[in-house]
Amino acid sequence: MIDFDFEHSINQEIALSDDKNITLHLKREDQLHAFVSGNKYRKLKYNLKEAENLGFKTLLTFGGAFSNHIAAVASAGYLLGFKTVGVIRGEELQHKIENNPTLQFAKKHGMEFKFVSRAVYREKTSESFLNVLQKEFNAFYLIPEGGTNPLAIKGCEEILSNEDQTFDFVCCAVGTGGTISGLINCSKPSQQVLGFPALKGSFLHQDISKFVSKTNWELISDYHFGGYAKVNRELIEFINNFNVEHNIKLDPIYTGKMMYGILDLIGKNYFPKGSRILAIHTGGLQGISGMNSVLKQKNLPLIHV
């Protein structure tokens, strides 16, 4: 497997200027690996072992233009000797690879692309479409979009260490629901797990419920900033100020929205006095370059890199 310096990441305290005796720590999962970082490593860990055990030579997965998952699969495959295939949402992107940092990175690390229309992409879980892919790319180990499956959740159950049992709240950004499912499964009854969805939609609660039996969790859906990959000037300025103040980079898709939400809730007295909060930094920093290209076109401030 990929060689990591440590299996459990450090918790970094975030200084708060309030009188509620609340403590906030950020678990630096983004530091696990330069490219396969954060929850992407956790989700891929046991899937890669399974692919190897079953004798597969090719990994196939799905993603969008700036997908952290696509970049992580390409990097992991490159490091471990797997051929990788990325089914990418948006036919127009096949002519824009050189202008897309994520796709450039994946291509550099050996990933082969199949660009499909958004209508076709919506069929990504159908048996007929998977059969088409099987004929085109031969035998492959299938990793779903975002990487969430039972093996991914098993990996995410290893995010929390024994030392983390002292926290009252565990917070994470939510995309496909795999990371929060793992956190819920390994949480203690005394802990409340809070998820901050990065996209609009009520389907996440149902998706997460498929993988968990505990009830000590809640989704806080007030901080998606308009939906997946949607940002505004306020969020960008928050991310940049947070970096200046704490020397920690946040991504605009997931962790930036989560940290904005946590600090806003602290200010609104959501958390009881004396609460100990642990937020999970799930990585995703590779997406900043791609987002900056979009922000530049919209004449919005850029995220500091």
TIBA-964497 format. One record per residue (C-alpha): residue number from 1; residue in three letters; x, y, z. Coordinates in Angstrom, 1 decimal. Example, Ala and Ser with C-alpha at 12.3 -4.5 7.8 and 13.67 -1.06 7.14 Angstrom:
<atom num="1" residuo="ala" X="12.3" Y="-4.5" Z="7.8"/>
<atom num="2" residuo="ser" X="13.7" Y="-1.1" Z="7.1"/>
//
This chain:
<atom num="1" residuo="met" X="0.0" Y="0.0" Z="0.0"/>
<atom num="2" residuo="ile" X="0.9" Y="3.7" Z="-0.2"/>
<atom num="3" residuo="asp" X="3.5" Y="4.6" Z="2.5"/>
<atom num="4" residuo="phe" X="2.1" Y="7.2" Z="4.9"/>
<atom num="5" residuo="asp" X="4.1" Y="8.9" Z="7.7"/>
<atom num="6" residuo="phe" X="1.3" Y="8.3" Z="10.2"/>
<atom num="7" residuo="glu" X="-2.0" Y="6.6" Z="10.3"/>
<atom num="8" residuo="his" X="-3.7" Y="9.1" Z="12.6"/>
<atom num="9" residuo="ser" X="-3.4" Y="12.8" Z="11.8"/>
<atom num="10" residuo="ile" X="-2.7" Y="15.6" Z="14.3"/>
<atom num="11" residuo="asn" X="-5.3" Y="17.7" Z="15.9"/>
<atom num="12" residuo="gln" X="-4.6" Y="21.4" Z="15.7"/>
<atom num="13" residuo="glu" X="-6.3" Y="23.9" Z="18.0"/>
<atom num="14" residuo="ile" X="-8.0" Y="26.8" Z="16.5"/>
<atom num="15" residuo="ala" X="-7.9" Y="29.9" Z="18.7"/>
<atom num="16" residuo="leu" X="-11.4" Y="31.4" Z="19.4"/>
<atom num="17" residuo="ser" X="-12.1" Y="34.9" Z="20.5"/>
<atom num="18" residuo="asp" X="-15.2" Y="34.2" Z="22.7"/>
<atom num="19" residuo="asp" X="-16.0" Y="33.8" Z="26.4"/>
<atom num="20" residuo="lys" X="-18.0" Y="30.6" Z="26.1"/>
<atom num="21" residuo="asn" X="-15.0" Y="28.3" Z="27.1"/>
<atom num="22" residuo="ile" X="-15.5" Y="26.4" Z="23.8"/>
<atom num="23" residuo="thr" X="-12.5" Y="24.7" Z="22.3"/>
<atom num="24" residuo="leu" X="-12.2" Y="23.9" Z="18.6"/>
<atom num="25" residuo="his" X="-9.6" Y="21.5" Z="17.1"/>
<atom num="26" residuo="leu" X="-9.1" Y="20.7" Z="13.4"/>
<atom num="27" residuo="lys" X="-8.0" Y="17.2" Z="12.6"/>
<atom num="28" residuo="arg" X="-5.4" Y="17.6" Z="9.8"/>
<atom num="29" residuo="glu" X="-6.3" Y="14.7" Z="7.5"/>
<atom num="30" residuo="asp" X="-5.2" Y="16.9" Z="4.7"/>
<atom num="31" residuo="gln" X="-1.6" Y="16.2" Z="5.8"/>
<atom num="32" residuo="leu" X="-1.8" Y="12.4" Z="5.4"/>
<atom num="33" residuo="his" X="-0.4" Y="12.5" Z="1.8"/>
<atom num="34" residuo="ala" X="0.5" Y="15.1" Z="-0.7"/>
<atom num="35" residuo="phe" X="-2.1" Y="13.9" Z="-3.3"/>
<atom num="36" residuo="val" X="-4.2" Y="11.1" Z="-1.8"/>
<atom num="37" residuo="ser" X="-5.1" Y="13.2" Z="1.2"/>
<atom num="38" residuo="gly" X="-7.9" Y="13.4" Z="3.7"/>
<atom num="39" residuo="asn" X="-11.0" Y="11.3" Z="3.3"/>
<atom num="40" residuo="lys" X="-9.9" Y="10.2" Z="-0.2"/>
<atom num="41" residuo="tyr" X="-7.1" Y="8.1" Z="1.3"/>
<atom num="42" residuo="arg" X="-9.6" Y="6.7" Z="3.9"/>
<atom num="43" residuo="lys" X="-12.1" Y="5.8" Z="1.2"/>
<atom num="44" residuo="leu" X="-9.6" Y="4.3" Z="-1.1"/>
<atom num="45" residuo="lys" X="-7.5" Y="2.3" Z="1.4"/>
<atom num="46" residuo="tyr" X="-9.6" Y="-0.9" Z="1.6"/>
<atom num="47" residuo="asn" X="-10.9" Y="-0.6" Z="-2.0"/>
<atom num="48" residuo="leu" X="-7.3" Y="-0.7" Z="-3.2"/>
<atom num="49" residuo="lys" X="-6.6" Y="-3.7" Z="-1.1"/>
<atom num="50" residuo="glu" X="-9.7" Y="-5.4" Z="-2.4"/>
<atom num="51" residuo="ala" X="-8.8" Y="-4.6" Z="-6.0"/>
<atom num="52" residuo="glu" X="-5.3" Y="-6.0" Z="-5.4"/>
<atom num="53" residuo="asn" X="-6.6" Y="-9.2" Z="-3.7"/>
<atom num="54" residuo="leu" X="-9.1" Y="-9.8" Z="-6.5"/>
<atom num="55" residuo="gly" X="-6.4" Y="-9.5" Z="-9.1"/>
<atom num="56" residuo="phe" X="-7.7" Y="-6.4" Z="-10.9"/>
<atom num="57" residuo="lys" X="-5.2" Y="-4.3" Z="-12.9"/>
<atom num="58" residuo="thr" X="-7.6" Y="-1.5" Z="-13.7"/>
<atom num="59" residuo="leu" X="-9.5" Y="0.9" Z="-11.5"/>
<atom num="60" residuo="leu" X="-12.5" Y="2.7" Z="-13.0"/>
<atom num="61" residuo="thr" X="-14.4" Y="5.5" Z="-11.4"/>
<atom num="62" residuo="phe" X="-16.5" Y="8.6" Z="-12.1"/>
<atom num="63" residuo="gly" X="-16.2" Y="12.4" Z="-11.4"/>
<atom num="64" residuo="gly" X="-16.6" Y="16.0" Z="-12.5"/>
<atom num="65" residuo="ala" X="-14.2" Y="18.6" Z="-13.8"/>
<atom num="66" residuo="phe" X="-12.6" Y="19.4" Z="-10.5"/>
<atom num="67" residuo="ser" X="-13.2" Y="16.2" Z="-8.6"/>
<atom num="68" residuo="asn" X="-10.8" Y="15.5" Z="-5.7"/>
<atom num="69" residuo="his" X="-11.8" Y="11.8" Z="-6.1"/>
<atom num="70" residuo="ile" X="-10.6" Y="11.7" Z="-9.7"/>
<atom num="71" residuo="ala" X="-7.3" Y="13.2" Z="-8.8"/>
<atom num="72" residuo="ala" X="-6.8" Y="10.9" Z="-5.8"/>
<atom num="73" residuo="val" X="-7.7" Y="7.7" Z="-7.8"/>
<atom num="74" residuo="ala" X="-5.2" Y="8.7" Z="-10.6"/>
<atom num="75" residuo="ser" X="-2.5" Y="9.4" Z="-8.0"/>
<atom num="76" residuo="ala" X="-3.1" Y="6.2" Z="-6.1"/>
<atom num="77" residuo="gly" X="-3.2" Y="4.1" Z="-9.2"/>
<atom num="78" residuo="tyr" X="0.0" Y="5.7" Z="-10.4"/>
<atom num="79" residuo="leu" X="1.8" Y="4.9" Z="-7.1"/>
<atom num="80" residuo="leu" X="0.5" Y="1.3" Z="-6.9"/>
<atom num="81" residuo="gly" X="0.7" Y="0.3" Z="-10.5"/>
<atom num="82" residuo="phe" X="-3.0" Y="0.2" Z="-11.4"/>
<atom num="83" residuo="lys" X="-4.2" Y="1.5" Z="-14.8"/>
<atom num="84" residuo="thr" X="-6.9" Y="4.1" Z="-14.1"/>
<atom num="85" residuo="val" X="-10.0" Y="5.2" Z="-16.1"/>
<atom num="86" residuo="gly" X="-12.0" Y="8.2" Z="-15.2"/>
<atom num="87" residuo="val" X="-15.5" Y="8.6" Z="-16.7"/>
<atom num="88" residuo="ile" X="-15.9" Y="12.4" Z="-16.7"/>
<atom num="89" residuo="arg" X="-19.2" Y="14.3" Z="-16.6"/>
<atom num="90" residuo="gly" X="-19.4" Y="16.8" Z="-19.6"/>
<atom num="91" residuo="glu" X="-18.4" Y="16.0" Z="-23.1"/>
<atom num="92" residuo="glu" X="-17.1" Y="19.5" Z="-23.7"/>
<atom num="93" residuo="leu" X="-14.3" Y="18.9" Z="-21.2"/>
<atom num="94" residuo="gln" X="-12.4" Y="16.6" Z="-23.6"/>
<atom num="95" residuo="his" X="-11.2" Y="19.8" Z="-25.4"/>
<atom num="96" residuo="lys" X="-10.4" Y="21.7" Z="-22.3"/>
<atom num="97" residuo="ile" X="-8.0" Y="19.3" Z="-20.4"/>
<atom num="98" residuo="glu" X="-5.1" Y="21.7" Z="-20.7"/>
<atom num="99" residuo="asn" X="-7.1" Y="24.4" Z="-19.0"/>
<atom num="100" residuo="asn" X="-8.2" Y="22.2" Z="-16.1"/>
<atom num="101" residuo="pro" X="-5.7" Y="21.6" Z="-13.3"/>
<atom num="102" residuo="thr" X="-7.5" Y="18.5" Z="-12.0"/>
<atom num="103" residuo="leu" X="-7.7" Y="16.7" Z="-15.3"/>
<atom num="104" residuo="gln" X="-4.2" Y="17.8" Z="-16.2"/>
<atom num="105" residuo="phe" X="-3.0" Y="16.2" Z="-12.9"/>
<atom num="106" residuo="ala" X="-4.9" Y="13.0" Z="-13.5"/>
<atom num="107" residuo="lys" X="-3.7" Y="12.7" Z="-17.1"/>
<atom num="108" residuo="lys" X="-0.1" Y="13.3" Z="-15.9"/>
<atom num="109" residuo="his" X="-0.6" Y="10.4" Z="-13.5"/>
<atom num="110" residuo="gly" X="-1.7" Y="8.0" Z="-16.2"/>
<atom num="111" residuo="met" X="-5.5" Y="8.2" Z="-16.1"/>
<atom num="112" residuo="glu" X="-7.4" Y="7.5" Z="-19.3"/>
<atom num="113" residuo="phe" X="-10.6" Y="9.5" Z="-19.7"/>
<atom num="114" residuo="lys" X="-14.0" Y="8.8" Z="-21.1"/>
<atom num="115" residuo="phe" X="-16.0" Y="12.0" Z="-21.5"/>
<atom num="116" residuo="val" X="-19.8" Y="11.6" Z="-21.5"/>
<atom num="117" residuo="ser" X="-22.8" Y="13.9" Z="-21.6"/>
<atom num="118" residuo="arg" X="-24.6" Y="14.8" Z="-18.4"/>
<atom num="119" residuo="ala" X="-27.6" Y="12.7" Z="-19.5"/>
<atom num="120" residuo="val" X="-25.4" Y="9.6" Z="-20.0"/>
<atom num="121" residuo="tyr" X="-23.5" Y="10.3" Z="-16.7"/>
<atom num="122" residuo="arg" X="-26.8" Y="10.1" Z="-14.8"/>
<atom num="123" residuo="glu" X="-26.9" Y="6.4" Z="-15.9"/>
<atom num="124" residuo="lys" X="-23.5" Y="5.7" Z="-14.3"/>
<atom num="125" residuo="thr" X="-25.0" Y="3.0" Z="-11.9"/>
<atom num="126" residuo="ser" X="-27.1" Y="1.3" Z="-14.5"/>
<atom num="127" residuo="glu" X="-26.2" Y="-2.2" Z="-15.5"/>
<atom num="128" residuo="ser" X="-26.5" Y="-1.4" Z="-19.2"/>
<atom num="129" residuo="phe" X="-24.0" Y="1.5" Z="-19.0"/>
<atom num="130" residuo="leu" X="-21.6" Y="-0.6" Z="-16.9"/>
<atom num="131" residuo="asn" X="-21.7" Y="-3.3" Z="-19.5"/>
<atom num="132" residuo="val" X="-20.7" Y="-0.8" Z="-22.2"/>
<atom num="133" residuo="leu" X="-17.8" Y="0.3" Z="-20.1"/>
<atom num="134" residuo="gln" X="-16.8" Y="-3.3" Z="-19.5"/>
<atom num="135" residuo="lys" X="-16.7" Y="-3.9" Z="-23.3"/>
<atom num="136" residuo="glu" X="-14.6" Y="-0.8" Z="-23.8"/>
<atom num="137" residuo="phe" X="-12.1" Y="-1.2" Z="-21.0"/>
<atom num="138" residuo="asn" X="-12.3" Y="-4.9" Z="-20.2"/>
<atom num="139" residuo="ala" X="-12.2" Y="-6.1" Z="-16.6"/>
<atom num="140" residuo="phe" X="-12.0" Y="-3.3" Z="-14.0"/>
<atom num="141" residuo="tyr" X="-12.5" Y="-2.7" Z="-10.3"/>
<atom num="142" residuo="leu" X="-15.4" Y="-0.3" Z="-10.0"/>
<atom num="143" residuo="ile" X="-15.1" Y="2.6" Z="-7.5"/>
<atom num="144" residuo="pro" X="-18.3" Y="4.7" Z="-7.3"/>
<atom num="145" residuo="glu" X="-18.4" Y="8.5" Z="-7.7"/>
<atom num="146" residuo="gly" X="-16.9" Y="10.1" Z="-4.6"/>
<atom num="147" residuo="gly" X="-15.6" Y="6.7" Z="-3.5"/>
<atom num="148" residuo="thr" X="-18.5" Y="5.9" Z="-1.1"/>
<atom num="149" residuo="asn" X="-19.2" Y="2.2" Z="-0.6"/>
<atom num="150" residuo="pro" X="-19.0" Y="-0.2" Z="2.4"/>
<atom num="151" residuo="leu" X="-15.2" Y="-0.5" Z="2.1"/>
<atom num="152" residuo="ala" X="-14.9" Y="3.3" Z="2.0"/>
<atom num="153" residuo="ile" X="-16.9" Y="3.6" Z="5.1"/>
<atom num="154" residuo="lys" X="-14.7" Y="1.0" Z="6.8"/>
<atom num="155" residuo="gly" X="-11.7" Y="3.3" Z="6.0"/>
<atom num="156" residuo="cys" X="-13.5" Y="6.4" Z="7.3"/>
<atom num="157" residuo="glu" X="-14.2" Y="4.6" Z="10.6"/>
<atom num="158" residuo="glu" X="-10.5" Y="4.9" Z="11.3"/>
<atom num="159" residuo="ile" X="-10.4" Y="8.7" Z="11.2"/>
<atom num="160" residuo="leu" X="-11.1" Y="9.1" Z="14.9"/>
<atom num="161" residuo="ser" X="-8.4" Y="7.9" Z="17.4"/>
<atom num="162" residuo="asn" X="-8.9" Y="7.0" Z="21.0"/>
<atom num="163" residuo="glu" X="-7.7" Y="10.5" Z="22.0"/>
<atom num="164" residuo="asp" X="-10.7" Y="11.9" Z="20.1"/>
<atom num="165" residuo="gln" X="-13.2" Y="10.4" Z="22.5"/>
<atom num="166" residuo="thr" X="-13.0" Y="13.5" Z="24.7"/>
<atom num="167" residuo="phe" X="-14.7" Y="15.7" Z="22.1"/>
<atom num="168" residuo="asp" X="-18.4" Y="16.5" Z="22.5"/>
<atom num="169" residuo="phe" X="-19.0" Y="17.3" Z="18.8"/>
<atom num="170" residuo="val" X="-17.4" Y="15.9" Z="15.6"/>
<atom num="171" residuo="cys" X="-18.0" Y="17.9" Z="12.5"/>
<atom num="172" residuo="cys" X="-17.3" Y="17.2" Z="8.8"/>
<atom num="173" residuo="ala" X="-18.3" Y="18.4" Z="5.4"/>
<atom num="174" residuo="val" X="-20.6" Y="16.1" Z="3.5"/>
<atom num="175" residuo="gly" X="-20.5" Y="15.2" Z="-0.2"/>
<atom num="176" residuo="thr" X="-21.7" Y="11.6" Z="-0.9"/>
<atom num="177" residuo="gly" X="-22.1" Y="10.7" Z="2.8"/>
<atom num="178" residuo="gly" X="-19.3" Y="8.2" Z="3.2"/>
<atom num="179" residuo="thr" X="-17.1" Y="10.1" Z="5.5"/>
<atom num="180" residuo="ile" X="-19.8" Y="11.1" Z="8.0"/>
<atom num="181" residuo="ser" X="-21.1" Y="7.5" Z="7.9"/>
<atom num="182" residuo="gly" X="-17.7" Y="6.2" Z="9.0"/>
<atom num="183" residuo="leu" X="-17.5" Y="8.9" Z="11.7"/>
<atom num="184" residuo="ile" X="-21.0" Y="8.1" Z="13.0"/>
<atom num="185" residuo="asn" X="-20.1" Y="4.4" Z="13.2"/>
<atom num="186" residuo="cys" X="-17.0" Y="4.9" Z="15.3"/>
<atom num="187" residuo="ser" X="-18.4" Y="7.8" Z="17.4"/>
<atom num="188" residuo="lys" X="-19.2" Y="7.3" Z="21.1"/>
<atom num="189" residuo="pro" X="-22.8" Y="7.6" Z="22.4"/>
<atom num="190" residuo="ser" X="-21.8" Y="10.8" Z="24.2"/>
<atom num="191" residuo="gln" X="-20.7" Y="12.5" Z="21.0"/>
<atom num="192" residuo="gln" X="-22.8" Y="14.3" Z="18.4"/>
<atom num="193" residuo="val" X="-21.7" Y="14.1" Z="14.8"/>
<atom num="194" residuo="leu" X="-22.6" Y="17.1" Z="12.7"/>
<atom num="195" residuo="gly" X="-22.5" Y="17.1" Z="8.9"/>
<atom num="196" residuo="phe" X="-22.3" Y="20.2" Z="6.7"/>
<atom num="197" residuo="pro" X="-23.6" Y="19.3" Z="3.2"/>
<atom num="198" residuo="ala" X="-21.7" Y="21.0" Z="0.4"/>
<atom num="199" residuo="leu" X="-24.7" Y="20.6" Z="-1.9"/>
<atom num="200" residuo="lys" X="-28.5" Y="21.1" Z="-1.8"/>
<atom num="201" residuo="gly" X="-30.9" Y="18.2" Z="-1.6"/>
<atom num="202" residuo="ser" X="-32.7" Y="16.1" Z="1.0"/>
<atom num="203" residuo="phe" X="-31.4" Y="12.8" Z="-0.3"/>
<atom num="204" residuo="leu" X="-28.3" Y="12.7" Z="1.8"/>
<atom num="205" residuo="his" X="-30.1" Y="11.8" Z="5.0"/>
<atom num="206" residuo="gln" X="-31.5" Y="8.7" Z="3.3"/>
<atom num="207" residuo="asp" X="-28.1" Y="7.8" Z="1.8"/>
<atom num="208" residuo="ile" X="-26.3" Y="8.0" Z="5.1"/>
<atom num="209" residuo="ser" X="-29.0" Y="6.0" Z="6.9"/>
<atom num="210" residuo="lys" X="-28.2" Y="3.0" Z="4.7"/>
<atom num="211" residuo="phe" X="-24.8" Y="2.8" Z="6.4"/>
<atom num="212" residuo="val" X="-25.5" Y="3.7" Z="10.0"/>
<atom num="213" residuo="ser" X="-27.7" Y="2.6" Z="12.8"/>
<atom num="214" residuo="lys" X="-26.9" Y="5.2" Z="15.4"/>
<atom num="215" residuo="thr" X="-29.0" Y="8.3" Z="15.8"/>
<atom num="216" residuo="asn" X="-26.4" Y="10.7" Z="17.3"/>
<atom num="217" residuo="trp" X="-26.0" Y="12.8" Z="14.1"/>
<atom num="218" residuo="glu" X="-27.5" Y="15.7" Z="12.3"/>
<atom num="219" residuo="leu" X="-27.1" Y="17.4" Z="9.0"/>
<atom num="220" residuo="ile" X="-26.9" Y="21.2" Z="9.1"/>
<atom num="221" residuo="ser" X="-27.9" Y="22.4" Z="5.6"/>
<atom num="222" residuo="asp" X="-27.6" Y="26.1" Z="6.0"/>
<atom num="223" residuo="tyr" X="-24.0" Y="26.5" Z="4.7"/>
<atom num="224" residuo="his" X="-23.9" Y="25.1" Z="1.1"/>
<atom num="225" residuo="phe" X="-23.7" Y="28.7" Z="-0.3"/>
<atom num="226" residuo="gly" X="-26.1" Y="27.9" Z="-3.1"/>
<atom num="227" residuo="gly" X="-25.1" Y="24.3" Z="-3.9"/>
<atom num="228" residuo="tyr" X="-22.2" Y="22.1" Z="-5.0"/>
<atom num="229" residuo="ala" X="-19.1" Y="24.2" Z="-6.1"/>
<atom num="230" residuo="lys" X="-21.1" Y="27.4" Z="-5.5"/>
<atom num="231" residuo="val" X="-19.1" Y="30.2" Z="-3.8"/>
<atom num="232" residuo="asn" X="-19.5" Y="33.9" Z="-3.2"/>
<atom num="233" residuo="arg" X="-17.2" Y="36.7" Z="-2.2"/>
<atom num="234" residuo="glu" X="-18.1" Y="36.2" Z="1.5"/>
<atom num="235" residuo="leu" X="-16.9" Y="32.6" Z="1.5"/>
<atom num="236" residuo="ile" X="-13.7" Y="33.4" Z="-0.4"/>
<atom num="237" residuo="glu" X="-12.8" Y="36.2" Z="2.0"/>
<atom num="238" residuo="phe" X="-13.5" Y="33.9" Z="4.9"/>
<atom num="239" residuo="ile" X="-11.2" Y="31.2" Z="3.5"/>
<atom num="240" residuo="asn" X="-8.4" Y="33.7" Z="2.9"/>
<atom num="241" residuo="asn" X="-8.7" Y="35.3" Z="6.3"/>
<atom num="242" residuo="phe" X="-8.7" Y="31.9" Z="8.0"/>
<atom num="243" residuo="asn" X="-5.5" Y="31.0" Z="6.1"/>
<atom num="244" residuo="val" X="-3.9" Y="34.3" Z="7.2"/>
<atom num="245" residuo="glu" X="-5.0" Y="33.9" Z="10.8"/>
<atom num="246" residuo="his" X="-4.3" Y="30.2" Z="11.3"/>
<atom num="247" residuo="asn" X="-1.9" Y="29.3" Z="8.5"/>
<atom num="248" residuo="ile" X="-4.4" Y="26.6" Z="7.3"/>
<atom num="249" residuo="lys" X="-5.7" Y="26.3" Z="3.8"/>
<atom num="250" residuo="leu" X="-9.3" Y="25.4" Z="3.3"/>
<atom num="251" residuo="asp" X="-10.9" Y="24.3" Z="0.1"/>
<atom num="252" residuo="pro" X="-14.0" Y="26.2" Z="-1.3"/>
<atom num="253" residuo="ile" X="-16.1" Y="23.1" Z="-2.0"/>
<atom num="254" residuo="tyr" X="-16.1" Y="21.3" Z="1.4"/>
<atom num="255" residuo="thr" X="-13.9" Y="22.4" Z="4.3"/>
<atom num="256" residuo="gly" X="-14.3" Y="26.1" Z="3.8"/>
<atom num="257" residuo="lys" X="-18.1" Y="25.9" Z="4.0"/>
<atom num="258" residuo="met" X="-17.9" Y="23.6" Z="7.0"/>
<atom num="259" residuo="met" X="-15.5" Y="25.9" Z="9.0"/>
<atom num="260" residuo="tyr" X="-17.6" Y="28.9" Z="8.1"/>
<atom num="261" residuo="gly" X="-20.7" Y="27.1" Z="9.5"/>
<atom num="262" residuo="ile" X="-19.0" Y="25.9" Z="12.7"/>
<atom num="263" residuo="leu" X="-17.7" Y="29.4" Z="13.5"/>
<atom num="264" residuo="asp" X="-21.1" Y="31.0" Z="12.6"/>
<atom num="265" residuo="leu" X="-22.9" Y="28.5" Z="14.9"/>
<atom num="266" residuo="ile" X="-20.5" Y="29.2" Z="17.7"/>
<atom num="267" residuo="gly" X="-21.3" Y="32.9" Z="17.4"/>
<atom num="268" residuo="lys" X="-25.1" Y="32.0" Z="17.4"/>
<atom num="269" residuo="asn" X="-24.7" Y="30.0" Z="20.7"/>
<atom num="270" residuo="tyr" X="-25.6" Y="26.7" Z="19.0"/>
<atom num="271" residuo="phe" X="-22.9" Y="24.9" Z="21.1"/>
<atom num="272" residuo="pro" X="-23.3" Y="24.8" Z="24.9"/>
<atom num="273" residuo="lys" X="-20.7" Y="26.6" Z="26.9"/>
<atom num="274" residuo="gly" X="-17.6" Y="24.4" Z="27.5"/>
<atom num="275" residuo="ser" X="-18.2" Y="22.3" Z="24.4"/>
<atom num="276" residuo="arg" X="-15.2" Y="20.6" Z="22.8"/>
<atom num="277" residuo="ile" X="-15.5" Y="20.5" Z="19.0"/>
<atom num="278" residuo="leu" X="-13.4" Y="18.5" Z="16.6"/>
<atom num="279" residuo="ala" X="-13.7" Y="19.4" Z="12.9"/>
<atom num="280" residuo="ile" X="-12.3" Y="17.1" Z="10.2"/>
<atom num="281" residuo="his" X="-10.1" Y="18.6" Z="7.5"/>
<atom num="282" residuo="thr" X="-10.9" Y="16.3" Z="4.6"/>
<atom num="283" residuo="gly" X="-8.3" Y="17.7" Z="2.2"/>
<atom num="284" residuo="gly" X="-9.4" Y="18.7" Z="-1.3"/>
<atom num="285" residuo="leu" X="-6.9" Y="21.4" Z="-1.6"/>
<atom num="286" residuo="gln" X="-6.0" Y="20.4" Z="-5.2"/>
<atom num="287" residuo="gly" X="-9.4" Y="21.9" Z="-6.3"/>
<atom num="288" residuo="ile" X="-8.3" Y="25.4" Z="-5.4"/>
<atom num="289" residuo="ser" X="-6.5" Y="26.0" Z="-8.7"/>
<atom num="290" residuo="gly" X="-9.5" Y="25.0" Z="-10.7"/>
<atom num="291" residuo="met" X="-11.8" Y="27.1" Z="-8.6"/>
<atom num="292" residuo="asn" X="-9.5" Y="30.1" Z="-9.0"/>
<atom num="293" residuo="ser" X="-9.8" Y="29.8" Z="-12.8"/>
<atom num="294" residuo="val" X="-13.5" Y="30.1" Z="-12.5"/>
<atom num="295" residuo="leu" X="-13.3" Y="33.0" Z="-10.0"/>
<atom num="296" residuo="lys" X="-11.0" Y="34.9" Z="-12.3"/>
<atom num="297" residuo="gln" X="-13.6" Y="34.6" Z="-15.1"/>
<atom num="298" residuo="lys" X="-16.3" Y="36.0" Z="-12.7"/>
<atom num="299" residuo="asn" X="-14.0" Y="38.8" Z="-11.5"/>
<atom num="300" residuo="leu" X="-14.2" Y="37.5" Z="-8.0"/>
<atom num="301" residuo="pro" X="-11.2" Y="37.5" Z="-5.5"/>
<atom num="302" residuo="leu" X="-8.9" Y="34.5" Z="-5.8"/>
<atom num="303" residuo="ile" X="-8.2" Y="32.0" Z="-3.1"/>
<atom num="304" residuo="his" X="-4.7" Y="32.2" Z="-1.7"/>
<atom num="305" residuo="val" X="-2.6" Y="29.2" Z="-2.6"/>
//
